[in-house]
Amino acid sequence: MKRIVEIVPARPGWYSRWQVAPEQTRCYPVSLWALVEEADGSGREVVGVDCAGQWPGSDDNEAGGEFVRYLFQGPDSGSPEDAEPPSPAELRSTGPRLQPVVTA
């Protein structure tokens, strides 16, 4: 299990792209960036959590969706062509399952 070391809000314009079908992708805005590490303190990485509460490597991601990449598209450029607001069914009523860990 991984633990969260630090959380930082994402600036507007960051998206996570997911492959949802062989010829179809979907982008969601990234809400926050989290620095996560393995429980033993090794293997740190930064992951973006999108507005649907998904992040690469999560067991709770939308079934059938495969993370492709993060992309930045400046707010002046508009949203990516495959950007969609999440449907009510895709949003988690309790929000992302990330919980901060307080360290001494």
Biopython code that builds the backbone (N, CA, C, O; Angstrom):
import numpy as np
from Bio.PDB.StructureBuilder import StructureBuilder

atoms = [
    (1, "MET", "N", (0.836, -1.168, 0.000)),
    (1, "MET", "CA", (0.000, 0.000, 0.000)),
    (1, "MET", "C", (0.890, 1.243, 0.000)),
    (1, "MET", "O", (1.934, 1.277, 0.651)),
    (2, "LYS", "N", (0.465, 2.242, -0.728)),
    (2, "LYS", "CA", (1.211, 3.493, -0.794)),
    (2, "LYS", "C", (0.633, 4.489, 0.199)),
    (2, "LYS", "O", (-0.540, 4.419, 0.565)),
    (3, "ARG", "N", (1.483, 5.416, 0.626)),
    (3, "ARG", "CA", (1.005, 6.460, 1.517)),
    (3, "ARG", "C", (1.316, 7.812, 0.901)),
    (3, "ARG", "O", (2.281, 7.961, 0.152)),
    (4, "ILE", "N", (0.496, 8.785, 1.221)),
    (4, "ILE", "CA", (0.656, 10.127, 0.698)),
    (4, "ILE", "C", (1.612, 10.898, 1.593)),
    (4, "ILE", "O", (1.459, 10.924, 2.814)),
    (5, "VAL", "N", (2.595, 11.523, 0.969)),
    (5, "VAL", "CA", (3.574, 12.320, 1.695)),
    (5, "VAL", "C", (3.188, 13.792, 1.646)),
    (5, "VAL", "O", (3.328, 14.512, 2.636)),
    (6, "GLU", "N", (2.699, 14.239, 0.481)),
    (6, "GLU", "CA", (2.360, 15.647, 0.315)),
    (6, "GLU", "C", (1.300, 15.794, -0.777)),
    (6, "GLU", "O", (1.267, 15.019, -1.733)),
    (7, "ILE", "N", (0.438, 16.797, -0.621)),
    (7, "ILE", "CA", (-0.601, 17.099, -1.609)),
    (7, "ILE", "C", (-0.475, 18.569, -1.999)),
    (7, "ILE", "O", (-0.311, 19.442, -1.146)),
    (8, "VAL", "N", (-0.556, 18.826, -3.316)),
    (8, "VAL", "CA", (-0.475, 20.184, -3.839)),
    (8, "VAL", "C", (-1.606, 20.367, -4.847)),
    (8, "VAL", "O", (-1.812, 19.494, -5.691)),
    (9, "PRO", "N", (-2.348, 21.481, -4.784)),
    (9, "PRO", "CA", (-3.395, 21.710, -5.788)),
    (9, "PRO", "C", (-2.796, 21.815, -7.194)),
    (9, "PRO", "O", (-1.697, 22.343, -7.367)),
    (10, "ALA", "N", (-3.506, 21.323, -8.172)),
    (10, "ALA", "CA", (-3.054, 21.414, -9.564)),
    (10, "ALA", "C", (-3.479, 22.751, -10.150)),
    (10, "ALA", "O", (-4.570, 23.249, -9.874)),
    (11, "ARG", "N", (-2.604, 23.320, -10.957)),
    (11, "ARG", "CA", (-2.945, 24.564, -11.647)),
    (11, "ARG", "C", (-3.895, 24.247, -12.799)),
    (11, "ARG", "O", (-3.841, 23.145, -13.345)),
    (12, "PRO", "N", (-4.753, 25.174, -13.178)),
    (12, "PRO", "CA", (-5.650, 24.951, -14.313)),
    (12, "PRO", "C", (-4.865, 24.630, -15.585)),
    (12, "PRO", "O", (-3.794, 25.188, -15.823)),
    (13, "GLY", "N", (-5.405, 23.736, -16.385)),
    (13, "GLY", "CA", (-4.796, 23.369, -17.655)),
    (13, "GLY", "C", (-4.201, 21.967, -17.674)),
    (13, "GLY", "O", (-3.862, 21.461, -18.744)),
    (14, "TRP", "N", (-4.065, 21.323, -16.502)),
    (14, "TRP", "CA", (-3.542, 19.957, -16.444)),
    (14, "TRP", "C", (-4.686, 18.962, -16.562)),
    (14, "TRP", "O", (-5.738, 19.126, -15.944)),
    (15, "TYR", "N", (-4.463, 17.929, -17.366)),
    (15, "TYR", "CA", (-5.469, 16.884, -17.600)),
    (15, "TYR", "C", (-4.818, 15.512, -17.512)),
    (15, "TYR", "O", (-3.627, 15.355, -17.782)),
    (16, "SER", "N", (-5.609, 14.533, -17.136)),
    (16, "SER", "CA", (-5.173, 13.134, -17.228)),
    (16, "SER", "C", (-5.963, 12.505, -18.369)),
    (16, "SER", "O", (-7.180, 12.672, -18.453)),
    (17, "ARG", "N", (-5.278, 11.790, -19.234)),
    (17, "ARG", "CA", (-5.924, 11.154, -20.390)),
    (17, "ARG", "C", (-6.012, 9.659, -20.133)),
    (17, "ARG", "O", (-5.036, 9.024, -19.734)),
    (18, "TRP", "N", (-7.193, 9.110, -20.368)),
    (18, "TRP", "CA", (-7.482, 7.690, -20.146)),
    (18, "TRP", "C", (-7.991, 7.067, -21.435)),
    (18, "TRP", "O", (-8.788, 7.670, -22.152)),
    (19, "GLN", "N", (-7.532, 5.870, -21.723)),
    (19, "GLN", "CA", (-8.030, 5.083, -22.862)),
    (19, "GLN", "C", (-9.254, 4.336, -22.360)),
    (19, "GLN", "O", (-9.137, 3.489, -21.475)),
    (20, "VAL", "N", (-10.437, 4.636, -22.912)),
    (20, "VAL", "CA", (-11.668, 4.005, -22.442)),
    (20, "VAL", "C", (-12.226, 2.980, -23.423)),
    (20, "VAL", "O", (-13.100, 2.188, -23.072)),
    (21, "ALA", "N", (-11.719, 3.001, -24.647)),
    (21, "ALA", "CA", (-12.087, 2.031, -25.683)),
    (21, "ALA", "C", (-10.918, 2.014, -26.668)),
    (21, "ALA", "O", (-10.073, 2.908, -26.633)),
    (22, "PRO", "N", (-10.857, 1.004, -27.550)),
    (22, "PRO", "CA", (-9.711, 0.926, -28.472)),
    (22, "PRO", "C", (-9.433, 2.217, -29.250)),
    (22, "PRO", "O", (-8.269, 2.543, -29.483)),
    (23, "GLU", "N", (-10.435, 2.934, -29.643)),
    (23, "GLU", "CA", (-10.244, 4.156, -30.425)),
    (23, "GLU", "C", (-10.783, 5.387, -29.712)),
    (23, "GLU", "O", (-11.074, 6.391, -30.362)),
    (24, "GLN", "N", (-10.922, 5.333, -28.395)),
    (24, "GLN", "CA", (-11.531, 6.447, -27.679)),
    (24, "GLN", "C", (-10.760, 6.771, -26.400)),
    (24, "GLN", "O", (-10.458, 5.885, -25.600)),
    (25, "THR", "N", (-10.447, 8.055, -26.222)),
    (25, "THR", "CA", (-9.823, 8.523, -24.994)),
    (25, "THR", "C", (-10.737, 9.549, -24.343)),
    (25, "THR", "O", (-11.642, 10.098, -24.971)),
    (26, "ARG", "N", (-10.471, 9.791, -23.063)),
    (26, "ARG", "CA", (-11.227, 10.792, -22.323)),
    (26, "ARG", "C", (-10.261, 11.501, -21.390)),
    (26, "ARG", "O", (-9.446, 10.856, -20.730)),
    (27, "CYS", "N", (-10.347, 12.825, -21.331)),
    (27, "CYS", "CA", (-9.527, 13.624, -20.430)),
    (27, "CYS", "C", (-10.383, 14.194, -19.310)),
    (27, "CYS", "O", (-11.518, 14.623, -19.520)),
    (28, "TYR", "N", (-9.807, 14.186, -18.120)),
    (28, "TYR", "CA", (-10.425, 14.833, -16.967)),
    (28, "TYR", "C", (-9.434, 15.838, -16.409)),
    (28, "TYR", "O", (-8.231, 15.577, -16.420)),
    (29, "PRO", "N", (-9.904, 16.985, -15.918)),
    (29, "PRO", "CA", (-8.987, 17.933, -15.275)),
    (29, "PRO", "C", (-8.336, 17.307, -14.043)),
    (29, "PRO", "O", (-8.986, 16.591, -13.281)),
    (30, "VAL", "N", (-7.047, 17.586, -13.860)),
    (30, "VAL", "CA", (-6.337, 17.130, -12.663)),
    (30, "VAL", "C", (-6.672, 18.110, -11.544)),
    (30, "VAL", "O", (-6.521, 19.321, -11.705)),
    (31, "SER", "N", (-7.127, 17.581, -10.415)),
    (31, "SER", "CA", (-7.494, 18.412, -9.265)),
    (31, "SER", "C", (-6.306, 18.684, -8.353)),
    (31, "SER", "O", (-6.152, 19.787, -7.830)),
    (32, "LEU", "N", (-5.461, 17.656, -8.164)),
    (32, "LEU", "CA", (-4.324, 17.815, -7.263)),
    (32, "LEU", "C", (-3.201, 16.874, -7.655)),
    (32, "LEU", "O", (-3.415, 15.878, -8.347)),
    (33, "TRP", "N", (-2.004, 17.203, -7.203)),
    (33, "TRP", "CA", (-0.826, 16.359, -7.364)),
    (33, "TRP", "C", (-0.486, 15.811, -5.989)),
    (33, "TRP", "O", (-0.515, 16.544, -5.000)),
    (34, "ALA", "N", (-0.168, 14.540, -5.923)),
    (34, "ALA", "CA", (0.187, 13.908, -4.655)),
    (34, "ALA", "C", (1.536, 13.216, -4.783)),
    (34, "ALA", "O", (1.793, 12.490, -5.744)),
    (35, "LEU", "N", (2.389, 13.455, -3.797)),
    (35, "LEU", "CA", (3.650, 12.723, -3.698)),
    (35, "LEU", "C", (3.348, 11.496, -2.856)),
    (35, "LEU", "O", (2.980, 11.616, -1.687)),
    (36, "VAL", "N", (3.501, 10.317, -3.442)),
    (36, "VAL", "CA", (3.200, 9.070, -2.736)),
    (36, "VAL", "C", (4.454, 8.214, -2.657)),
    (36, "VAL", "O", (5.354, 8.328, -3.490)),
    (37, "GLU", "N", (4.502, 7.356, -1.646)),
    (37, "GLU", "CA", (5.620, 6.446, -1.503)),
    (37, "GLU", "C", (5.116, 5.116, -0.986)),
    (37, "GLU", "O", (4.020, 5.015, -0.435)),
    (38, "GLU", "N", (5.934, 4.103, -1.172)),
    (38, "GLU", "CA", (5.613, 2.779, -0.643)),
    (38, "GLU", "C", (5.614, 2.859, 0.883)),
    (38, "GLU", "O", (6.239, 3.751, 1.456)),
    (39, "ALA", "N", (4.921, 1.939, 1.536)),
    (39, "ALA", "CA", (4.813, 1.940, 2.992)),
    (39, "ALA", "C", (6.178, 1.881, 3.674)),
    (39, "ALA", "O", (6.333, 2.377, 4.790)),
    (40, "ASP", "N", (7.172, 1.276, 3.010)),
    (40, "ASP", "CA", (8.506, 1.180, 3.611)),
    (40, "ASP", "C", (9.368, 2.419, 3.351)),
    (40, "ASP", "O", (10.545, 2.442, 3.710)),
    (41, "GLY", "N", (8.783, 3.446, 2.729)),
    (41, "GLY", "CA", (9.507, 4.693, 2.485)),
    (41, "GLY", "C", (10.285, 4.735, 1.187)),
    (41, "GLY", "O", (10.980, 5.716, 0.923)),
    (42, "SER", "N", (10.189, 3.707, 0.376)),
    (42, "SER", "CA", (10.904, 3.675, -0.902)),
    (42, "SER", "C", (9.946, 4.014, -2.043)),
    (42, "SER", "O", (8.738, 4.138, -1.843)),
    (43, "GLY", "N", (10.498, 4.157, -3.220)),
    (43, "GLY", "CA", (9.696, 4.291, -4.432)),
    (43, "GLY", "C", (8.754, 5.473, -4.473)),
    (43, "GLY", "O", (7.561, 5.293, -4.716)),
    (44, "ARG", "N", (9.250, 6.678, -4.242)),
    (44, "ARG", "CA", (8.396, 7.868, -4.320)),
    (44, "ARG", "C", (8.047, 8.211, -5.763)),
    (44, "ARG", "O", (8.854, 8.026, -6.674)),
    (45, "GLU", "N", (6.821, 8.718, -5.952)),
    (45, "GLU", "CA", (6.403, 9.197, -7.265)),
    (45, "GLU", "C", (5.310, 10.240, -7.085)),
    (45, "GLU", "O", (4.645, 10.289, -6.050)),
    (46, "VAL", "N", (5.132, 11.068, -8.100)),
    (46, "VAL", "CA", (4.078, 12.074, -8.101)),
    (46, "VAL", "C", (2.974, 11.569, -9.007)),
    (46, "VAL", "O", (3.225, 11.145, -10.135)),
    (47, "VAL", "N", (1.741, 11.617, -8.502)),
    (47, "VAL", "CA", (0.588, 11.234, -9.314)),
    (47, "VAL", "C", (-0.421, 12.364, -9.295)),
    (47, "VAL", "O", (-0.543, 13.086, -8.306)),
    (48, "GLY", "N", (-1.137, 12.510, -10.387)),
    (48, "GLY", "CA", (-2.205, 13.493, -10.473)),
    (48, "GLY", "C", (-3.530, 12.805, -10.225)),
    (48, "GLY", "O", (-3.815, 11.759, -10.809)),
    (49, "VAL", "N", (-4.338, 13.391, -9.359)),
    (49, "VAL", "CA", (-5.681, 12.867, -9.091)),
    (49, "VAL", "C", (-6.658, 13.753, -9.850)),
    (49, "VAL", "O", (-6.692, 14.967, -9.648)),
    (50, "ASP", "N", (-7.456, 13.138, -10.729)),
    (50, "ASP", "CA", (-8.361, 13.943, -11.543)),
    (50, "ASP", "C", (-9.687, 14.176, -10.829)),
    (50, "ASP", "O", (-9.929, 13.642, -9.746)),
    (51, "CYS", "N", (-10.541, 14.985, -11.458)),
    (51, "CYS", "CA", (-11.797, 15.381, -10.824)),
    (51, "CYS", "C", (-12.757, 14.212, -10.643)),
    (51, "CYS", "O", (-13.745, 14.344, -9.921)),
    (52, "ALA", "N", (-12.492, 13.065, -11.281)),
    (52, "ALA", "CA", (-13.312, 11.868, -11.073)),
    (52, "ALA", "C", (-12.733, 11.004, -9.956)),
    (52, "ALA", "O", (-13.274, 9.940, -9.655)),
    (53, "GLY", "N", (-11.628, 11.452, -9.334)),
    (53, "GLY", "CA", (-11.016, 10.712, -8.236)),
    (53, "GLY", "C", (-10.125, 9.570, -8.669)),
    (53, "GLY", "O", (-9.840, 8.673, -7.876)),
    (54, "GLN", "N", (-9.677, 9.585, -9.918)),
    (54, "GLN", "CA", (-8.829, 8.513, -10.439)),
    (54, "GLN", "C", (-7.379, 8.962, -10.497)),
    (54, "GLN", "O", (-7.092, 10.146, -10.677)),
    (55, "TRP", "N", (-6.459, 8.001, -10.340)),
    (55, "TRP", "CA", (-5.043, 8.261, -10.527)),
    (55, "TRP", "C", (-4.390, 6.969, -10.971)),
    (55, "TRP", "O", (-4.878, 5.884, -10.653)),
    (56, "PRO", "N", (-3.271, 7.073, -11.715)),
    (56, "PRO", "CA", (-2.603, 5.867, -12.195)),
    (56, "PRO", "C", (-2.214, 4.952, -11.035)),
    (56, "PRO", "O", (-1.624, 5.396, -10.050)),
    (57, "GLY", "N", (-2.548, 3.690, -11.167)),
    (57, "GLY", "CA", (-2.199, 2.712, -10.147)),
    (57, "GLY", "C", (-3.265, 2.491, -9.083)),
    (57, "GLY", "O", (-3.102, 1.623, -8.226)),
    (58, "SER", "N", (-4.339, 3.247, -9.118)),
    (58, "SER", "CA", (-5.390, 3.072, -8.117)),
    (58, "SER", "C", (-6.230, 1.842, -8.437)),
    (58, "SER", "O", (-6.541, 1.576, -9.599)),
    (59, "ASP", "N", (-6.592, 1.101, -7.407)),
    (59, "ASP", "CA", (-7.467, -0.063, -7.582)),
    (59, "ASP", "C", (-8.914, 0.348, -7.806)),
    (59, "ASP", "O", (-9.733, -0.468, -8.229)),
    (60, "ASP", "N", (-9.237, 1.612, -7.524)),
    (60, "ASP", "CA", (-10.622, 2.075, -7.601)),
    (60, "ASP", "C", (-10.940, 2.860, -8.864)),
    (60, "ASP", "O", (-11.972, 3.528, -8.920)),
    (61, "ASN", "N", (-10.083, 2.800, -9.878)),
    (61, "ASN", "CA", (-10.333, 3.526, -11.119)),
    (61, "ASN", "C", (-11.517, 2.928, -11.869)),
    (61, "ASN", "O", (-11.936, 1.798, -11.620)),
    (62, "GLU", "N", (-12.037, 3.722, -12.792)),
    (62, "GLU", "CA", (-13.132, 3.274, -13.651)),
    (62, "GLU", "C", (-12.733, 1.983, -14.349)),
    (62, "GLU", "O", (-11.643, 1.889, -14.914)),
    (63, "ALA", "N", (-13.596, 1.005, -14.313)),
    (63, "ALA", "CA", (-13.320, -0.294, -14.945)),
    (63, "ALA", "C", (-13.087, -0.102, -16.439)),
    (63, "ALA", "O", (-13.847, 0.599, -17.106)),
    (64, "GLY", "N", (-12.041, -0.724, -16.959)),
    (64, "GLY", "CA", (-11.765, -0.668, -18.389)),
    (64, "GLY", "C", (-10.968, 0.537, -18.825)),
    (64, "GLY", "O", (-10.519, 0.582, -19.970)),
    (65, "GLY", "N", (-10.772, 1.518, -17.957)),
    (65, "GLY", "CA", (-9.989, 2.692, -18.315)),
    (65, "GLY", "C", (-8.516, 2.457, -18.039)),
    (65, "GLY", "O", (-8.152, 1.934, -16.985)),
    (66, "GLU", "N", (-7.674, 2.839, -18.978)),
    (66, "GLU", "CA", (-6.231, 2.655, -18.839)),
    (66, "GLU", "C", (-5.572, 4.030, -18.942)),
    (66, "GLU", "O", (-5.792, 4.754, -19.913)),
    (67, "PHE", "N", (-4.764, 4.389, -17.943)),
    (67, "PHE", "CA", (-4.092, 5.683, -17.955)),
    (67, "PHE", "C", (-3.156, 5.775, -19.154)),
    (67, "PHE", "O", (-2.408, 4.840, -19.438)),
    (68, "VAL", "N", (-3.199, 6.914, -19.860)),
    (68, "VAL", "CA", (-2.330, 7.144, -21.012)),
    (68, "VAL", "C", (-1.203, 8.109, -20.642)),
    (68, "VAL", "O", (-0.026, 7.766, -20.753)),
    (69, "ARG", "N", (-1.568, 9.317, -20.202)),
    (69, "ARG", "CA", (-0.567, 10.319, -19.850)),
    (69, "ARG", "C", (-1.228, 11.549, -19.259)),
    (69, "ARG", "O", (-2.449, 11.704, -19.301)),
    (70, "TYR", "N", (-0.387, 12.428, -18.702)),
    (70, "TYR", "CA", (-0.839, 13.755, -18.295)),
    (70, "TYR", "C", (-0.544, 14.695, -19.447)),
    (70, "TYR", "O", (0.419, 14.498, -20.187)),
    (71, "LEU", "N", (-1.366, 15.708, -19.596)),
    (71, "LEU", "CA", (-1.075, 16.710, -20.596)),
    (71, "LEU", "C", (-1.441, 18.077, -20.064)),
    (71, "LEU", "O", (-2.321, 18.216, -19.214)),
    (72, "PHE", "N", (-0.757, 19.083, -20.574)),
    (72, "PHE", "CA", (-1.043, 20.456, -20.190)),
    (72, "PHE", "C", (-1.539, 21.197, -21.412)),
    (72, "PHE", "O", (-0.913, 21.165, -22.471)),
    (73, "GLN", "N", (-2.654, 21.855, -21.258)),
    (73, "GLN", "CA", (-3.191, 22.701, -22.306)),
    (73, "GLN", "C", (-3.592, 23.998, -21.630)),
    (73, "GLN", "O", (-4.550, 24.038, -20.857)),
    (74, "GLY", "N", (-2.857, 25.052, -21.925)),
    (74, "GLY", "CA", (-3.090, 26.332, -21.269)),
    (74, "GLY", "C", (-4.552, 26.733, -21.286)),
    (74, "GLY", "O", (-5.257, 26.492, -22.266)),
    (75, "PRO", "N", (-5.011, 27.349, -20.197)),
    (75, "PRO", "CA", (-6.421, 27.749, -20.122)),
    (75, "PRO", "C", (-6.878, 28.622, -21.291)),
    (75, "PRO", "O", (-8.051, 28.593, -21.663)),
    (76, "ASP", "N", (-5.951, 29.405, -21.875)),
    (76, "ASP", "CA", (-6.313, 30.246, -23.026)),
    (76, "ASP", "C", (-6.591, 29.416, -24.270)),
    (76, "ASP", "O", (-7.241, 29.896, -25.199)),
    (77, "SER", "N", (-6.101, 28.162, -24.302)),
    (77, "SER", "CA", (-6.281, 27.283, -25.462)),
    (77, "SER", "C", (-7.570, 26.480, -25.396)),
    (77, "SER", "O", (-7.930, 25.812, -26.365)),
    (78, "GLY", "N", (-8.261, 26.535, -24.282)),
    (78, "GLY", "CA", (-9.476, 25.732, -24.125)),
    (78, "GLY", "C", (-9.133, 24.332, -23.654)),
    (78, "GLY", "O", (-7.984, 24.032, -23.329)),
    (79, "SER", "N", (-10.135, 23.490, -23.622)),
    (79, "SER", "CA", (-9.971, 22.113, -23.150)),
    (79, "SER", "C", (-9.548, 21.198, -24.290)),
    (79, "SER", "O", (-9.803, 21.512, -25.452)),
    (80, "PRO", "N", (-8.904, 20.068, -23.984)),
    (80, "PRO", "CA", (-8.601, 19.090, -25.037)),
    (80, "PRO", "C", (-9.888, 18.603, -25.691)),
    (80, "PRO", "O", (-10.958, 18.648, -25.086)),
    (81, "GLU", "N", (-9.774, 18.141, -26.923)),
    (81, "GLU", "CA", (-10.966, 17.716, -27.663)),
    (81, "GLU", "C", (-11.691, 16.541, -27.012)),
    (81, "GLU", "O", (-12.895, 16.375, -27.211)),
    (82, "ASP", "N", (-10.978, 15.724, -26.236)),
    (82, "ASP", "CA", (-11.619, 14.577, -25.594)),
    (82, "ASP", "C", (-11.949, 14.836, -24.122)),
    (82, "ASP", "O", (-12.241, 13.904, -23.373)),
    (83, "ALA", "N", (-11.902, 16.110, -23.713)),
    (83, "ALA", "CA", (-12.238, 16.446, -22.325)),
    (83, "ALA", "C", (-13.739, 16.390, -22.130)),
    (83, "ALA", "O", (-14.511, 16.930, -22.923)),
    (84, "GLU", "N", (-14.130, 15.732, -21.068)),
    (84, "GLU", "CA", (-15.538, 15.644, -20.726)),
    (84, "GLU", "C", (-15.679, 15.824, -19.228)),
    (84, "GLU", "O", (-14.867, 15.320, -18.452)),
    (85, "PRO", "N", (-16.709, 16.542, -18.827)),
    (85, "PRO", "CA", (-16.956, 16.569, -17.383)),
    (85, "PRO", "C", (-17.429, 15.183, -16.961)),
    (85, "PRO", "O", (-18.157, 14.529, -17.708)),
    (86, "PRO", "N", (-17.031, 14.728, -15.783)),
    (86, "PRO", "CA", (-17.476, 13.400, -15.355)),
    (86, "PRO", "C", (-18.985, 13.373, -15.152)),
    (86, "PRO", "O", (-19.582, 14.350, -14.702)),
    (87, "SER", "N", (-19.587, 12.245, -15.489)),
    (87, "SER", "CA", (-21.020, 12.078, -15.255)),
    (87, "SER", "C", (-21.248, 11.899, -13.762)),
    (87, "SER", "O", (-20.308, 11.565, -13.041)),
    (88, "PRO", "N", (-22.463, 12.110, -13.279)),
    (88, "PRO", "CA", (-22.735, 11.896, -11.852)),
    (88, "PRO", "C", (-22.358, 10.491, -11.381)),
    (88, "PRO", "O", (-21.959, 10.320, -10.230)),
    (89, "ALA", "N", (-22.476, 9.491, -12.241)),
    (89, "ALA", "CA", (-22.132, 8.120, -11.862)),
    (89, "ALA", "C", (-20.627, 7.954, -11.675)),
    (89, "ALA", "O", (-20.189, 7.117, -10.886)),
    (90, "GLU", "N", (-19.813, 8.768, -12.415)),
    (90, "GLU", "CA", (-18.369, 8.667, -12.314)),
    (90, "GLU", "C", (-17.803, 9.386, -11.093)),
    (90, "GLU", "O", (-16.720, 9.052, -10.612)),
    (91, "LEU", "N", (-18.542, 10.373, -10.598)),
    (91, "LEU", "CA", (-18.066, 11.104, -9.427)),
    (91, "LEU", "C", (-18.300, 10.284, -8.175)),
    (91, "LEU", "O", (-19.341, 9.644, -8.024)),
    (92, "ARG", "N", (-17.350, 10.307, -7.301)),
    (92, "ARG", "CA", (-17.476, 9.578, -6.042)),
    (92, "ARG", "C", (-18.156, 10.483, -5.028)),
    (92, "ARG", "O", (-17.769, 11.639, -4.861)),
    (93, "SER", "N", (-19.147, 9.968, -4.368)),
    (93, "SER", "CA", (-19.862, 10.781, -3.393)),
    (93, "SER", "C", (-18.973, 11.169, -2.223)),
    (93, "SER", "O", (-19.238, 12.172, -1.561)),
    (94, "THR", "N", (-17.926, 10.400, -1.952)),
    (94, "THR", "CA", (-17.025, 10.701, -0.844)),
    (94, "THR", "C", (-15.730, 11.335, -1.315)),
    (94, "THR", "O", (-14.840, 11.577, -0.499)),
    (95, "GLY", "N", (-15.596, 11.610, -2.595)),
    (95, "GLY", "CA", (-14.375, 12.212, -3.106)),
    (95, "GLY", "C", (-13.255, 11.193, -3.236)),
    (95, "GLY", "O", (-13.453, 10.006, -2.980)),
    (96, "PRO", "N", (-12.077, 11.661, -3.635)),
    (96, "PRO", "CA", (-10.946, 10.753, -3.762)),
    (96, "PRO", "C", (-10.654, 10.059, -2.435)),
    (96, "PRO", "O", (-10.909, 10.609, -1.363)),
    (97, "ARG", "N", (-10.125, 8.867, -2.522)),
    (97, "ARG", "CA", (-9.858, 8.080, -1.331)),
    (97, "ARG", "C", (-8.473, 8.328, -0.752)),
    (97, "ARG", "O", (-8.007, 7.585, 0.112)),
    (98, "LEU", "N", (-7.820, 9.380, -1.238)),
    (98, "LEU", "CA", (-6.513, 9.725, -0.703)),
    (98, "LEU", "C", (-6.675, 10.325, 0.690)),
    (98, "LEU", "O", (-7.559, 11.152, 0.915)),
    (99, "GLN", "N", (-5.847, 9.920, 1.599)),
    (99, "GLN", "CA", (-5.866, 10.462, 2.946)),
    (99, "GLN", "C", (-4.454, 10.889, 3.307)),
    (99, "GLN", "O", (-3.505, 10.135, 3.090)),
    (100, "PRO", "N", (-4.301, 12.103, 3.861)),
    (100, "PRO", "CA", (-2.957, 12.536, 4.234)),
    (100, "PRO", "C", (-2.426, 11.708, 5.401)),
    (100, "PRO", "O", (-3.185, 11.217, 6.236)),
    (101, "VAL", "N", (-1.116, 11.569, 5.434)),
    (101, "VAL", "CA", (-0.455, 10.839, 6.523)),
    (101, "VAL", "C", (0.393, 11.845, 7.282)),
    (101, "VAL", "O", (1.246, 12.510, 6.693)),
    (102, "VAL", "N", (0.169, 11.963, 8.573)),
    (102, "VAL", "CA", (0.948, 12.869, 9.391)),
    (102, "VAL", "C", (2.195, 12.137, 9.859)),
    (102, "VAL", "O", (2.114, 11.054, 10.437)),
    (103, "THR", "N", (3.345, 12.740, 9.603)),
    (103, "THR", "CA", (4.602, 12.140, 10.033)),
    (103, "THR", "C", (5.222, 13.011, 11.107)),
    (103, "THR", "O", (5.026, 14.227, 11.130)),
    (104, "ALA", "N", (5.959, 12.390, 11.981)),
    (104, "ALA", "CA", (6.585, 13.119, 13.088)),
    (104, "ALA", "C", (7.816, 13.859, 12.647)),
    (104, "ALA", "O", (8.461, 14.524, 13.458)),
]
sb = StructureBuilder()
sb.init_structure("model")
sb.init_model(0)
sb.init_chain("A")
sb.init_seg("    ")
for serial, (resi, resn, name, xyz) in enumerate(atoms, 1):
    if name == "N":
        sb.init_residue(resn, " ", resi, " ")
    sb.init_atom(name, np.array(xyz, "f"), 0.0, 1.0, " ", f" {name:<3s}", serial, name[0])
structure = sb.get_structure()
